[in-house]
Amino acid sequence: MADLTTEQLDNTLKTNVYAMFWITQAALPHLQPNSTIINTTSVVAYDPPENLLDYSATKAAIENFTKGLAKQVATKGMRVNGVAPGPFWTPLQPSGGQPIEALTHFGASTPLGRPGQPAELAGIYVLLASPGSSYSTGQIFGATGGSGGP
């Protein structure tokens, strides 16, 4: 906490929470019944590591926003869900998302023993965008390599 500056916290909130809010606010007037909104949260929303306090707080906010917005737009026939990935190998990891010394072991603590690849998330997003998930709203779907989920 001592290393987290107000500027860093503000930047993380603006990037992860404010931007999602503004995009959603701009999109809602254009969405029709049967539209879906899919947000990306993270396993850190409910299991935050000590070194990602600001990021974890924003992902928890996204989870809460998703559940609340789902209730607001359900009567308009819209659905809102979220995906909470666990350790996935993305450009974020080597660019500061993980300490350099942790990169070689990133994802190794999952039951599958490895990080996920972005392509392994595609099916969840496709399902949530399809009529096949028409009875799901306000839900958070985990993809955590077997480490449990939301």
Order of alpha helices (4+ residues) and beta strands (2+ residues): alpha-alpha-beta-alpha-beta-alpha-beta
